[in-house]
Amino acid sequence: MPKKKPSPASPYAGLTQLGHLTATPASPERAKLERVPNPHRNSRYLVRFTCPEFTTLCPITGQPDFAHLIVDYVPRDWIVESKSLKLYLAAYRNQGTFHEGCTLGIAKALVKALSPRWLRIGGYWYPRGGMPIDVFYQTGPAPAGLWIPPQDVAPYRGRG
């Protein structure tokens, strides 16, 4: 089935990555988080993105670091276009950054792009040097009356 191009009046007309061959950006700063209008802006609902194979580099040793990231957000006027989010996250693969800076950098970039009602991120980092580091951030109290499931990522237990 041939690809249909959105009309210029479509809320999707400005998307530059979805439906196009797009290279992984060289860095998060060069990545473009794209957004589209929230089709249910009068409803409160939760969106969850799970990235169980996130990678970045230690800024000192250059060794790879791995994490299981979970991003939960309650949209306001915008939702993130998922391909752009995948490319943004992949741009960290060759980026040297500490776990805390990386996790909060992702959260703050999403807040800047989307202005959500609420956002939280859990960065469950796999151990290096014998110690896992988990990093959590949220923009404020969770919205009252909204079902927000637990992230349910088991703490690292080694082989036991």
C-alpha positions in Angstrom: 0.0 0.0 0.0 1.6 3.3 -1.0 2.4 5.8 1.7 -0.1 8.7 1.9 1.4 12.1 2.5 -0.4 14.3 5.1 -2.1 17.4 3.7 -0.6 20.8 4.6 -3.5 21.4 6.9 -2.9 18.1 8.8 -1.5 18.3 12.3 1.1 15.8 11.1 2.3 17.8 8.1 5.3 19.2 10.0 6.8 15.8 11.1 10.2 15.4 9.6 11.2 11.9 10.8 8.1 9.7 10.8 7.7 7.9 7.5 11.2 8.9 6.4 14.6 7.2 6.6 16.2 9.1 9.4 19.8 8.6 10.7 20.5 8.4 14.4 21.5 11.9 15.6 25.1 12.4 16.6 24.1 13.7 20.1 21.0 14.5 22.1 21.5 18.2 21.4 21.3 17.5 17.7 18.2 15.3 18.0 14.8 16.7 17.4 11.9 15.7 19.7 8.8 16.1 17.6 5.3 16.6 18.9 1.8 16.4 17.6 -1.4 17.9 19.0 -3.0 15.8 21.8 -6.1 14.3 20.2 -7.8 14.1 23.7 -6.6 17.3 25.4 -9.8 17.4 27.5 -9.1 14.0 29.0 -6.5 13.2 31.7 -4.6 10.0 30.8 -1.2 8.6 31.3 1.3 7.7 28.5 4.2 5.3 29.3 7.3 4.7 27.3 9.6 1.9 28.3 13.1 1.6 27.0 14.7 -1.6 28.5 17.9 -1.4 26.4 19.0 2.2 26.9 22.7 2.8 26.4 25.1 5.6 27.0 28.8 6.0 27.8 30.7 6.7 31.1 32.1 10.2 30.6 35.4 9.2 32.2 36.2 5.7 31.0 34.2 5.6 27.8 32.8 2.2 28.9 29.1 1.5 28.0 26.4 2.0 30.6 23.0 0.3 30.3 19.6 1.3 31.8 16.0 0.4 31.8 14.2 3.7 31.4 10.5 4.3 32.1 8.9 7.6 31.2 5.4 8.3 32.3 3.6 11.6 31.4 0.2 13.1 31.4 -0.2 15.2 28.2 -1.6 18.7 28.1 -1.7 20.1 24.5 1.0 17.9 23.0 2.1 14.3 22.7 5.6 13.2 21.7 5.9 11.5 18.3 7.4 8.1 19.3 9.9 7.7 16.4 11.5 11.0 17.3 11.7 9.9 21.0 13.4 6.6 19.9 15.9 8.6 17.9 16.5 11.0 20.7 17.2 8.2 23.1 19.5 6.5 20.6 21.5 9.7 20.3 22.8 9.0 23.9 24.6 5.8 22.7 27.9 7.7 22.0 27.3 10.4 24.6 29.5 10.5 27.7 27.3 11.4 30.7 26.7 10.3 34.3 23.5 8.5 35.1 22.0 11.5 37.0 22.7 14.0 34.2 21.4 11.6 31.5 18.2 10.7 33.3 17.3 14.3 34.2 18.4 15.6 30.8 15.9 13.3 29.1 13.1 14.4 31.6 13.8 18.1 31.1 14.0 17.8 27.3 10.6 16.2 27.3 9.1 18.8 29.7 10.5 21.5 27.4 9.1 20.0 24.3 5.7 19.0 25.6 4.8 21.1 28.7 2.9 18.1 30.1 0.6 18.2 33.1 2.9 15.8 34.9 6.0 13.7 34.0 8.1 11.2 35.9 11.1 9.1 34.8 12.7 6.1 36.4 16.3 5.3 35.3 17.2 1.9 36.5 20.9 1.6 35.7 22.7 -1.7 35.6 25.7 -2.0 37.8 29.2 -1.0 36.9 31.9 -1.2 39.5 29.5 -3.4 41.6 26.9 -0.8 42.3 23.6 -0.1 40.4 22.4 3.5 40.5 18.7 4.3 40.1 17.7 7.8 39.3 14.1 9.1 39.7 12.6 12.5 38.8 9.1 13.9 38.6 7.7 17.4 37.9 5.5 17.5 41.0 2.8 15.5 42.8 1.0 13.0 40.6 -2.4 14.2 39.4 -5.2 13.3 41.8 -7.7 10.6 40.7 -5.5 9.4 37.8 -4.5 5.7 37.8 -0.7 5.7 37.6 0.7 2.1 37.6 3.9 1.3 39.4 7.0 1.1 37.3 7.6 -2.5 38.6 11.3 -2.7 37.7 12.8 -5.1 40.2 15.8 -3.7 42.1 19.1 -5.3 41.0 19.8 -8.4 43.0 22.8 -9.9 41.2 22.6 -13.7 40.8 20.7 -14.3 44.0 
